[in-house]
């Protein structure tokens, strides 16, 4: 018999826990009764913040990422109402953008609007480094950024337009307005900044003139130059019909599904996730669009459900649908083939302006013209509805109809 004492057996689930490394305390802010504590969780990129004011409940906040410590410290100082004796720690502008991108304000935007914000921040960070403290950003320094951006050369080999610079400045201002409203920064450094238009006649002309429209004659020329017996050109033909008859934005048109087409009701649904303004709307289909869609539907094998109208055909493509760059290349080719003069900045939006102009010059109001293309902002009327010499001439001819041939009323 073995008289040695038996070793105690371990109970299930009682494995020895690893001793945790202590978290590193980064600082305490505020006076007694209003203290905010900040610490870094060991072995992670997480920074925690904890506070309880008076008899209220204890509250905890966490921050992650490259600027986690700076954001946590800035938040702690704000909560402590600046009563700490430690030097102020500025939030870097990159941290403001990181918080904005994860906020409800950004994630609820339409994809196109998100892309515009990202483009604006890309231009901003080209000149202002991401680690620049927010305290260094003032109306004066932001004005210097705007001046430098206007002098930069874009990928197209020419300076950025006034419109691009203005829209970039407006987007950056919106980001910092949000950051102040959500207490990420103690004040809005860009609150008093105002964009001024450049001096000079040439600059004023660039400001006042929006890109031109396609004429109805040019639209017919483009359609006639496409060979619908070729699948690639048939797709371009249908897309041009949608743009030239219905007037949507190109991103919405490229993301159409067959389930968005109501054959019986003769309407098309423009989904909010692909609409710049996030609107969910239905639009009557015109005869030219319907005829093009029916022929294309039959050529595609009568697809149903959520199949894309314009799926990507490239084996290495990262997008599910035809890209705007591919459409642009096809448009440039057909412009040359149809002897349609290329005009800078016209692109797909030139068809949108054409549709709005057609409605307006048919005798309808600017309100109806904008509603026809899914726009509700009346301030955009001057951008979409172009002055047409032939329309003015027709009106004058109608007014002069009762005058004698020599034009003399006497």
C-alpha positions as a Markdown table, in Angstrom:
| # | Residue | x | y | z |
|---|---|---|---|---|
| 1 | Unk | 0.0 | 0.0 | 0.0 |
| 2 | Unk | 1.3 | 3.5 | -0.9 |
| 3 | Unk | 1.2 | 5.7 | 2.2 |
| 4 | Unk | 2.2 | 8.8 | 0.4 |
| 5 | Unk | -0.4 | 11.6 | 0.6 |
| 6 | Unk | -2.3 | 12.0 | -2.7 |
| 7 | Unk | -2.0 | 15.3 | -4.5 |
| 8 | Unk | -5.2 | 17.4 | -4.5 |
| 9 | Unk | -7.0 | 17.2 | -7.7 |
| 10 | Unk | -7.8 | 20.5 | -9.5 |
| 11 | Unk | -11.4 | 21.4 | -9.9 |
| 12 | Unk | -12.5 | 21.9 | -13.5 |
| 13 | Unk | -12.4 | 25.5 | -14.6 |
| 14 | Unk | -9.8 | 26.5 | -12.0 |
| 15 | Unk | -6.8 | 26.9 | -14.2 |
| 16 | Unk | -4.2 | 29.3 | -12.9 |
| 17 | Unk | -4.8 | 32.7 | -14.4 |
| 18 | Unk | -1.9 | 34.7 | -15.8 |
| 19 | Unk | -0.9 | 37.6 | -13.8 |
| 20 | Unk | -1.9 | 40.8 | -15.6 |
| 21 | Unk | 0.7 | 43.5 | -16.1 |
| 22 | Unk | -0.4 | 46.7 | -14.4 |
| 23 | Unk | -1.9 | 49.4 | -16.6 |
| 24 | Unk | 0.1 | 52.5 | -17.0 |
| 25 | Unk | -1.6 | 55.6 | -15.5 |
| 26 | Unk | -1.1 | 58.5 | -17.9 |
| 27 | Unk | -2.6 | 61.3 | -15.7 |
| 28 | Unk | -5.2 | 62.6 | -13.4 |
| 29 | Unk | -7.1 | 65.8 | -14.2 |
| 30 | Unk | -9.3 | 68.1 | -12.2 |
| 31 | Unk | -9.9 | 69.0 | -8.6 |
| 32 | Unk | -11.2 | 66.8 | -5.8 |
| 33 | Unk | -14.7 | 65.7 | -6.5 |
| 34 | Unk | -14.3 | 66.3 | -10.2 |
| 35 | Unk | -11.3 | 64.1 | -11.1 |
| 36 | Unk | -10.8 | 62.4 | -14.4 |
| 37 | Unk | -8.3 | 59.5 | -14.6 |
| 38 | Unk | -6.6 | 58.3 | -17.8 |
| 39 | Unk | -4.6 | 55.1 | -18.2 |
| 40 | Unk | -3.3 | 52.8 | -21.0 |
| 41 | Unk | -4.4 | 49.2 | -20.9 |
| 42 | Unk | -1.2 | 47.2 | -21.0 |
| 43 | Unk | -0.3 | 45.2 | -24.1 |
| 44 | Unk | -3.0 | 47.0 | -26.2 |
| 45 | Unk | -3.5 | 50.3 | -28.1 |
| 46 | Unk | -6.5 | 51.1 | -25.9 |
| 47 | Unk | -6.5 | 54.1 | -23.6 |
| 48 | Unk | -9.2 | 54.4 | -20.9 |
| 49 | Unk | -10.8 | 57.4 | -19.2 |
| 50 | Unk | -12.9 | 57.3 | -16.1 |
| 51 | Unk | -14.6 | 59.9 | -14.0 |
| 52 | Unk | -17.4 | 60.4 | -11.5 |
| 53 | Unk | -18.6 | 63.9 | -10.6 |
| 54 | Unk | -20.3 | 64.3 | -7.2 |
| 55 | Unk | -22.8 | 61.5 | -6.5 |
| 56 | Unk | -23.3 | 60.5 | -10.1 |
| 57 | Unk | -22.5 | 57.2 | -11.6 |
| 58 | Unk | -18.9 | 56.3 | -12.6 |
| 59 | Unk | -18.5 | 56.6 | -16.3 |
| 60 | Unk | -15.8 | 55.1 | -18.5 |
| 61 | Unk | -14.7 | 56.0 | -22.1 |
| 62 | Unk | -12.2 | 54.2 | -24.3 |
| 63 | Unk | -10.0 | 55.3 | -27.2 |
| 64 | Unk | -8.1 | 53.3 | -29.8 |
| 65 | Unk | -5.8 | 54.0 | -32.7 |
| 66 | Unk | -2.8 | 56.1 | -33.5 |
| 67 | Unk | -4.0 | 59.2 | -31.6 |
| 68 | Unk | -5.7 | 57.4 | -28.7 |
| 69 | Unk | -3.6 | 59.0 | -25.9 |
| 70 | Unk | -3.9 | 62.5 | -27.3 |
| 71 | Unk | -7.6 | 62.2 | -27.7 |
| 72 | Unk | -8.1 | 60.8 | -24.2 |
| 73 | Unk | -6.0 | 63.5 | -22.6 |
| 74 | Unk | -7.8 | 66.2 | -24.5 |
| 75 | Unk | -11.2 | 64.7 | -23.5 |
| 76 | Unk | -10.1 | 64.5 | -19.9 |
| 77 | Unk | -9.1 | 68.2 | -19.8 |
| 78 | Unk | -12.4 | 69.2 | -21.3 |
| 79 | Unk | -14.3 | 67.1 | -18.7 |
| 80 | Unk | -12.2 | 68.5 | -15.9 |
| 81 | Unk | -13.1 | 72.0 | -17.1 |
| 82 | Unk | -9.4 | 73.0 | -17.5 |
| 83 | Unk | -8.7 | 72.9 | -13.8 |
| 84 | Unk | -5.6 | 70.7 | -14.1 |
| 85 | Unk | -2.2 | 72.2 | -13.5 |
| 86 | Unk | -0.7 | 70.1 | -16.3 |
| 87 | Unk | 0.1 | 71.7 | -19.7 |
| 88 | Unk | -2.7 | 71.5 | -22.2 |
| 89 | Unk | -2.4 | 68.7 | -24.8 |
| 90 | Unk | -3.8 | 69.6 | -28.2 |
| 91 | Unk | -5.7 | 67.1 | -30.3 |
| 92 | Unk | -3.9 | 66.5 | -33.6 |
| 93 | Unk | -6.0 | 67.3 | -36.7 |
| 94 | Unk | -5.6 | 63.7 | -37.7 |
| 95 | Unk | -7.4 | 62.5 | -34.5 |
| 96 | Unk | -10.3 | 64.8 | -35.3 |
| 97 | Unk | -10.7 | 63.2 | -38.7 |
| 98 | Unk | -10.3 | 59.7 | -37.3 |
| 99 | Unk | -13.2 | 60.4 | -34.8 |
| 100 | Unk | -15.3 | 62.0 | -37.5 |
| 101 | Unk | -15.0 | 59.0 | -39.8 |
| 102 | Unk | -16.3 | 56.7 | -37.1 |
| 103 | Unk | -19.1 | 59.0 | -36.1 |
| 104 | Unk | -22.8 | 58.7 | -36.9 |
| 105 | Unk | -22.4 | 62.0 | -38.7 |
| 106 | Unk | -20.2 | 60.4 | -41.4 |
| 107 | Unk | -21.4 | 56.8 | -41.5 |
| 108 | Unk | -25.0 | 57.9 | -42.2 |
| 109 | Unk | -23.9 | 59.9 | -45.3 |
| 110 | Unk | -24.5 | 58.6 | -48.8 |
| 111 | Unk | -21.4 | 56.8 | -50.2 |
| 112 | Unk | -20.8 | 59.7 | -52.7 |
| 113 | Unk | -20.9 | 62.3 | -49.9 |
| 114 | Unk | -18.5 | 60.2 | -47.9 |
| 115 | Unk | -16.1 | 60.1 | -50.9 |
| 116 | Unk | -16.3 | 63.9 | -51.2 |
| 117 | Unk | -15.4 | 64.3 | -47.5 |
| 118 | Unk | -12.5 | 61.9 | -48.0 |
| 119 | Unk | -11.3 | 63.7 | -51.1 |
| 120 | Unk | -11.4 | 67.0 | -49.2 |
| 121 | Unk | -9.4 | 65.7 | -46.3 |
| 122 | Unk | -6.9 | 64.2 | -48.7 |
| 123 | Unk | -6.3 | 67.7 | -50.1 |
| 124 | Unk | -6.2 | 69.2 | -46.6 |
| 125 | Unk | -3.6 | 66.6 | -45.3 |
| 126 | Unk | -1.4 | 67.2 | -48.4 |
| 127 | Unk | -0.6 | 70.7 | -46.9 |
| 128 | Unk | -1.5 | 70.3 | -43.2 |
| 129 | Unk | 0.3 | 67.3 | -41.5 |
| 130 | Unk | -2.0 | 65.0 | -39.6 |
| 131 | Unk | -0.1 | 65.5 | -36.3 |
| 132 | Unk | -0.5 | 69.3 | -36.5 |
| 133 | Unk | -2.1 | 70.4 | -33.1 |
| 134 | Unk | -5.5 | 71.9 | -33.5 |
| 135 | Unk | -4.4 | 75.0 | -31.6 |
| 136 | Unk | -2.2 | 75.9 | -34.6 |
| 137 | Unk | -5.2 | 75.9 | -36.9 |
| 138 | Unk | -6.7 | 79.4 | -37.0 |
| 139 | Unk | -8.7 | 81.3 | -39.5 |
| 140 | Unk | -5.5 | 82.9 | -40.7 |
| 141 | Unk | -3.6 | 79.7 | -41.1 |
| 142 | Unk | -6.6 | 78.0 | -42.8 |
| 143 | Unk | -6.6 | 81.0 | -45.2 |
| 144 | Unk | -3.0 | 80.2 | -46.0 |
| 145 | Unk | -4.0 | 76.6 | -46.6 |
| 146 | Unk | -6.7 | 77.7 | -49.1 |
| 147 | Unk | -4.2 | 79.9 | -50.9 |
| 148 | Unk | -1.6 | 77.1 | -51.2 |
| 149 | Unk | -4.3 | 74.6 | -52.4 |
| 150 | Unk | -5.3 | 77.1 | -55.1 |
| 151 | Unk | -1.7 | 77.1 | -56.3 |
| 152 | Unk | -1.3 | 73.3 | -56.3 |
| 153 | Unk | -1.5 | 71.4 | -59.6 |
| 154 | Unk | -4.0 | 68.6 | -59.8 |
| 155 | Unk | -3.6 | 65.2 | -61.4 |
| 156 | Unk | -5.0 | 66.7 | -64.6 |
| 157 | Unk | -2.0 | 69.0 | -64.9 |
| 158 | Unk | -3.8 | 72.3 | -64.0 |
| 159 | Unk | -4.5 | 74.2 | -60.8 |
| 160 | Unk | -7.5 | 73.3 | -58.7 |
| 161 | Unk | -10.6 | 75.3 | -59.7 |
| 162 | Unk | -12.2 | 77.8 | -57.3 |
| 163 | Unk | -15.1 | 75.5 | -56.9 |
| 164 | Unk | -12.9 | 72.6 | -55.8 |
| 165 | Unk | -11.0 | 74.8 | -53.3 |
| 166 | Unk | -14.3 | 76.3 | -52.0 |
| 167 | Unk | -15.9 | 72.9 | -51.5 |
| 168 | Unk | -12.8 | 71.5 | -49.8 |
| 169 | Unk | -12.8 | 74.4 | -47.4 |
| 170 | Unk | -16.5 | 73.9 | -46.6 |
| 171 | Unk | -16.0 | 70.2 | -45.9 |
| 172 | Unk | -13.1 | 70.8 | -43.6 |
| 173 | Unk | -15.1 | 73.5 | -41.7 |
| 174 | Unk | -17.9 | 71.0 | -41.3 |
| 175 | Unk | -15.5 | 68.5 | -39.7 |
| 176 | Unk | -14.3 | 71.0 | -37.1 |
| 177 | Unk | -17.8 | 72.3 | -36.4 |
| 178 | Unk | -18.8 | 68.7 | -35.6 |
| 179 | Unk | -15.7 | 68.2 | -33.5 |
| 180 | Unk | -16.6 | 71.3 | -31.4 |
| 181 | Unk | -20.2 | 70.3 | -31.0 |
| 182 | Unk | -19.2 | 66.9 | -29.7 |
| 183 | Unk | -16.5 | 68.3 | -27.3 |
| 184 | Unk | -13.6 | 66.7 | -29.1 |
| 185 | Unk | -12.0 | 70.1 | -29.4 |
| 186 | Unk | -12.7 | 72.9 | -26.9 |
| 187 | Unk | -13.5 | 75.5 | -29.6 |
| 188 | Unk | -14.0 | 75.7 | -33.3 |
| 189 | Unk | -10.8 | 77.2 | -34.8 |
| 190 | Unk | -12.5 | 77.7 | -38.2 |
| 191 | Unk | -15.7 | 79.3 | -37.0 |
| 192 | Unk | -14.9 | 82.8 | -38.3 |
| 193 | Unk | -13.3 | 81.7 | -41.6 |
| 194 | Unk | -15.0 | 83.0 | -44.7 |
| 195 | Unk | -14.1 | 82.1 | -48.3 |
| 196 | Unk | -13.5 | 85.0 | -50.6 |
| 197 | Unk | -13.8 | 84.9 | -54.3 |
| 198 | Unk | -10.7 | 85.7 | -56.3 |
| 199 | Unk | -10.3 | 89.0 | -58.1 |
| 200 | Unk | -10.1 | 89.5 | -61.8 |
| 201 | Unk | -12.5 | 88.9 | -64.7 |
| 202 | Unk | -11.1 | 85.5 | -65.6 |
| 203 | Unk | -11.4 | 84.3 | -62.0 |
| 204 | Unk | -14.9 | 85.7 | -61.8 |
| 205 | Unk | -15.9 | 83.9 | -65.0 |
| 206 | Unk | -14.6 | 80.6 | -63.6 |
| 207 | Unk | -16.7 | 81.2 | -60.5 |
| 208 | Unk | -20.0 | 82.2 | -62.2 |
| 209 | Unk | -19.9 | 79.6 | -65.0 |
| 210 | Unk | -20.7 | 76.0 | -64.3 |
| 211 | Unk | -19.6 | 73.3 | -66.8 |
| 212 | Unk | -21.7 | 73.2 | -70.1 |
| 213 | Unk | -24.4 | 70.9 | -71.1 |
| 214 | Unk | -24.7 | 68.6 | -74.1 |
| 215 | Unk | -27.1 | 69.8 | -76.8 |
| 216 | Unk | -29.9 | 67.5 | -77.9 |
| 217 | Unk | -28.2 | 67.3 | -81.3 |
| 218 | Unk | -25.0 | 66.1 | -79.8 |
| 219 | Unk | -26.8 | 63.6 | -77.7 |
| 220 | Unk | -28.4 | 62.1 | -80.9 |
| 221 | Unk | -25.0 | 62.1 | -82.6 |
| 222 | Unk | -23.5 | 60.1 | -79.7 |
| 223 | Unk | -26.3 | 57.5 | -79.7 |
| 224 | Unk | -26.0 | 57.1 | -83.5 |
| 225 | Unk | -22.3 | 56.5 | -83.3 |
| 226 | Unk | -22.6 | 53.4 | -81.0 |
| 227 | Unk | -22.9 | 49.9 | -82.5 |
| 228 | Unk | -25.5 | 48.0 | -80.4 |
| 229 | Unk | -24.5 | 44.7 | -82.0 |
| 230 | Unk | -21.3 | 44.8 | -79.9 |
| 231 | Unk | -22.0 | 44.0 | -76.2 |
| 232 | Unk | -19.6 | 46.7 | -74.8 |
| 233 | Unk | -21.1 | 49.4 | -77.0 |
| 234 | Unk | -24.6 | 48.2 | -76.3 |
| 235 | Unk | -24.0 | 48.8 | -72.6 |
| 236 | Unk | -22.6 | 52.3 | -73.3 |
| 237 | Unk | -25.7 | 53.0 | -75.5 |
| 238 | Unk | -28.1 | 52.1 | -72.7 |
| 239 | Unk | -26.2 | 54.1 | -70.1 |
| 240 | Unk | -26.2 | 57.1 | -72.4 |
| 241 | Unk | -30.0 | 56.7 | -72.9 |
| 242 | Unk | -30.5 | 56.7 | -69.1 |
| 243 | Unk | -28.3 | 59.7 | -68.6 |
| 244 | Unk | -29.7 | 61.7 | -71.6 |
| 245 | Unk | -33.4 | 60.9 | -71.1 |
| 246 | Unk | -33.7 | 60.6 | -67.2 |
| 247 | Unk | -30.8 | 62.9 | -66.0 |
| 248 | Unk | -29.6 | 61.0 | -63.0 |
| 249 | Unk | -26.1 | 61.3 | -61.5 |
| 250 | Unk | -23.6 | 58.9 | -62.9 |
| 251 | Unk | -23.0 | 57.0 | -59.7 |
| 252 | Unk | -26.7 | 56.3 | -59.3 |
| 253 | Unk | -27.0 | 55.2 | -62.9 |
| 254 | Unk | -24.1 | 52.8 | -62.7 |
| 255 | Unk | -25.6 | 51.1 | -59.6 |
| 256 | Unk | -29.0 | 50.3 | -61.1 |
| 257 | Unk | -30.3 | 46.8 | -60.6 |
| 258 | Unk | -33.0 | 45.1 | -62.7 |
| 259 | Unk | -35.2 | 45.0 | -59.6 |
| 260 | Unk | -35.2 | 48.8 | -59.7 |
| 261 | Unk | -37.1 | 48.7 | -63.1 |
| 262 | Unk | -40.9 | 48.5 | -62.8 |
| 263 | Unk | -42.0 | 47.5 | -66.3 |
| 264 | Unk | -45.7 | 47.7 | -65.6 |
| 265 | Unk | -45.6 | 51.0 | -63.8 |
| 266 | Unk | -42.9 | 52.4 | -66.2 |
| 267 | Unk | -40.9 | 53.9 | -63.4 |
| 268 | Unk | -37.3 | 53.5 | -62.1 |
| 269 | Unk | -36.4 | 53.5 | -58.5 |
| 270 | Unk | -33.3 | 55.5 | -57.5 |
| 271 | Unk | -32.0 | 53.9 | -54.2 |
| 272 | Unk | -30.9 | 56.2 | -51.4 |
| 273 | Unk | -27.6 | 54.4 | -50.9 |
| 274 | Unk | -26.5 | 55.5 | -54.3 |
| 275 | Unk | -28.1 | 59.0 | -54.3 |
| 276 | Unk | -25.8 | 61.9 | -53.3 |
| 277 | Unk | -28.5 | 63.4 | -51.0 |
| 278 | Unk | -29.7 | 60.0 | -49.8 |
| 279 | Unk | -33.1 | 60.3 | -51.3 |
| 280 | Unk | -35.3 | 57.3 | -52.1 |
| 281 | Unk | -37.3 | 58.3 | -55.2 |
| 282 | Unk | -39.2 | 56.9 | -58.1 |
| 283 | Unk | -39.0 | 58.5 | -61.6 |
| 284 | Unk | -41.2 | 57.9 | -64.6 |
| 285 | Unk | -39.3 | 56.2 | -67.5 |
| 286 | Unk | -39.4 | 58.0 | -70.8 |
| 287 | Unk | -40.1 | 56.2 | -74.1 |
| 288 | Unk | -36.4 | 56.3 | -75.2 |
| 289 | Unk | -35.2 | 54.8 | -72.0 |
| 290 | Unk | -37.8 | 52.1 | -71.9 |
| 291 | Unk | -37.0 | 51.0 | -75.5 |
| 292 | Unk | -33.3 | 50.9 | -74.8 |
| 293 | Unk | -33.8 | 48.9 | -71.5 |
| 294 | Unk | -36.1 | 46.3 | -73.1 |
| 295 | Unk | -33.7 | 45.6 | -75.9 |
| 296 | Unk | -30.8 | 45.4 | -73.5 |
| 297 | Unk | -32.8 | 43.2 | -71.1 |
| 298 | Unk | -33.5 | 40.7 | -73.9 |
| 299 | Unk | -29.8 | 40.8 | -75.1 |
| 300 | Unk | -28.7 | 40.0 | -71.5 |
| 301 | Unk | -30.9 | 36.9 | -71.3 |
| 302 | Unk | -33.8 | 38.5 | -69.4 |
| 303 | Unk | -32.1 | 38.8 | -66.0 |
| 304 | Unk | -34.2 | 39.2 | -62.8 |
| 305 | Unk | -33.8 | 40.1 | -59.2 |
| 306 | Unk | -30.9 | 42.2 | -57.9 |
| 307 | Unk | -28.6 | 41.7 | -60.9 |
| 308 | Unk | -26.7 | 44.8 | -61.8 |
| 309 | Unk | -27.5 | 46.5 | -65.1 |
| 310 | Unk | -23.9 | 47.4 | -65.7 |
| 311 | Unk | -21.7 | 44.7 | -63.9 |
| 312 | Unk | -18.0 | 45.0 | -64.1 |
| 313 | Unk | -16.5 | 42.8 | -66.8 |
| 314 | Unk | -12.8 | 43.0 | -65.8 |
| 315 | Unk | -11.5 | 39.9 | -64.1 |
| 316 | Unk | -9.3 | 41.9 | -61.7 |
| 317 | Unk | -11.8 | 44.6 | -60.9 |
| 318 | Unk | -12.5 | 45.5 | -57.3 |
| 319 | Unk | -15.8 | 47.0 | -58.1 |
| 320 | Unk | -19.0 | 45.1 | -58.7 |
| 321 | Unk | -20.2 | 47.5 | -61.4 |
| 322 | Unk | -18.8 | 49.4 | -64.4 |
| 323 | Unk | -16.5 | 52.1 | -63.2 |
| 324 | Unk | -16.8 | 55.8 | -64.0 |
| 325 | Unk | -13.3 | 55.7 | -65.5 |
| 326 | Unk | -14.5 | 53.0 | -68.0 |
| 327 | Unk | -17.6 | 55.1 | -68.9 |
| 328 | Unk | -15.4 | 58.2 | -69.3 |
| 329 | Unk | -13.1 | 56.4 | -71.7 |
| 330 | Unk | -16.1 | 55.1 | -73.7 |
| 331 | Unk | -17.6 | 58.6 | -73.8 |
| 332 | Unk | -14.3 | 60.1 | -75.1 |
| 333 | Unk | -14.1 | 57.4 | -77.8 |
| 334 | Unk | -17.7 | 57.9 | -79.0 |
| 335 | Unk | -17.2 | 61.7 | -78.9 |
| 336 | Unk | -14.3 | 61.4 | -81.4 |
| 337 | Unk | -16.2 | 59.0 | -83.6 |
| 338 | Unk | -19.3 | 61.2 | -83.7 |
| 339 | Unk | -17.3 | 64.4 | -84.3 |
| 340 | Unk | -18.7 | 65.9 | -81.1 |
| 341 | Unk | -16.3 | 68.5 | -79.7 |
| 342 | Unk | -15.0 | 67.6 | -76.3 |
| 343 | Unk | -15.5 | 70.3 | -73.7 |
| 344 | Unk | -13.7 | 70.2 | -70.4 |
| 345 | Unk | -15.6 | 69.4 | -67.2 |
| 346 | Unk | -18.7 | 68.4 | -69.2 |
| 347 | Unk | -18.8 | 64.6 | -68.6 |
| 348 | Unk | -21.8 | 62.7 | -67.4 |
| 349 | Unk | -23.2 | 65.8 | -65.7 |
| 350 | Unk | -23.6 | 67.5 | -69.1 |
| 351 | Unk | -26.5 | 65.1 | -69.8 |
| 352 | Unk | -28.1 | 65.9 | -66.4 |
| 353 | Unk | -27.9 | 69.6 | -67.3 |
| 354 | Unk | -29.4 | 68.9 | -70.7 |
| 355 | Unk | -32.4 | 67.1 | -69.2 |
| 356 | Unk | -33.1 | 69.9 | -66.7 |
| 357 | Unk | -32.7 | 72.5 | -69.5 |
| 358 | Unk | -35.1 | 70.6 | -71.8 |
| 359 | Unk | -37.8 | 70.6 | -69.1 |
| 360 | Unk | -37.3 | 74.3 | -68.3 |
| 361 | Unk | -37.3 | 75.4 | -71.9 |
| 362 | Unk | -40.4 | 73.4 | -72.6 |
| 363 | Unk | -42.3 | 76.1 | -70.6 |
| 364 | Unk | -42.1 | 74.5 | -67.2 |
| 365 | Unk | -40.7 | 76.3 | -64.1 |
| 366 | Unk | -37.2 | 75.9 | -62.7 |
| 367 | Unk | -38.8 | 74.0 | -59.8 |
| 368 | Unk | -40.3 | 71.4 | -62.1 |
| 369 | Unk | -37.0 | 71.2 | -64.0 |
| 370 | Unk | -35.0 | 70.4 | -60.8 |
| 371 | Unk | -37.6 | 68.0 | -59.5 |
| 372 | Unk | -37.5 | 66.1 | -62.9 |
| 373 | Unk | -33.8 | 65.2 | -62.2 |
| 374 | Unk | -34.3 | 64.6 | -58.5 |
| 375 | Unk | -32.9 | 67.9 | -57.1 |
| 376 | Unk | -34.7 | 70.0 | -54.5 |
| 377 | Unk | -32.3 | 72.8 | -54.0 |
| 378 | Unk | -33.5 | 75.8 | -56.0 |
| 379 | Unk | -30.1 | 77.5 | -55.7 |
| 380 | Unk | -28.9 | 74.9 | -58.1 |
| 381 | Unk | -31.1 | 76.2 | -60.9 |
| 382 | Unk | -28.5 | 78.5 | -62.3 |
| 383 | Unk | -26.0 | 75.7 | -62.4 |
| 384 | Unk | -28.3 | 73.2 | -64.2 |
| 385 | Unk | -30.4 | 75.4 | -66.5 |
| 386 | Unk | -28.3 | 77.0 | -69.1 |
| 387 | Unk | -29.1 | 79.9 | -71.3 |
| 388 | Unk | -29.9 | 78.6 | -74.8 |
| 389 | Unk | -29.6 | 81.1 | -77.7 |
| 390 | Unk | -32.0 | 79.1 | -79.9 |
| 391 | Unk | -34.7 | 79.1 | -77.3 |
| 392 | Unk | -34.4 | 82.9 | -76.9 |
| 393 | Unk | -34.4 | 83.3 | -80.7 |
| 394 | Unk | -37.6 | 81.2 | -81.0 |
| 395 | Unk | -39.3 | 83.4 | -78.4 |
| 396 | Unk | -38.3 | 86.6 | -80.3 |
| 397 | Unk | -39.5 | 85.1 | -83.6 |
| 398 | Unk | -42.9 | 84.3 | -81.9 |
| 399 | Unk | -43.1 | 87.9 | -80.6 |
| 400 | Unk | -42.2 | 89.3 | -84.1 |
| 401 | Unk | -44.7 | 87.1 | -85.9 |
| 402 | Unk | -47.3 | 89.9 | -86.4 |
| 403 | Unk | -44.8 | 92.5 | -87.6 |
| 404 | Unk | -44.3 | 93.2 | -91.3 |
| 405 | Unk | -41.3 | 91.6 | -93.1 |
| 406 | Unk | -39.2 | 94.8 | -92.9 |
| 407 | Unk | -39.8 | 94.9 | -89.1 |
| 408 | Unk | -41.1 | 98.5 | -89.1 |
| 409 | Unk | -44.4 | 98.6 | -87.1 |
| 410 | Unk | -45.4 | 101.9 | -88.8 |
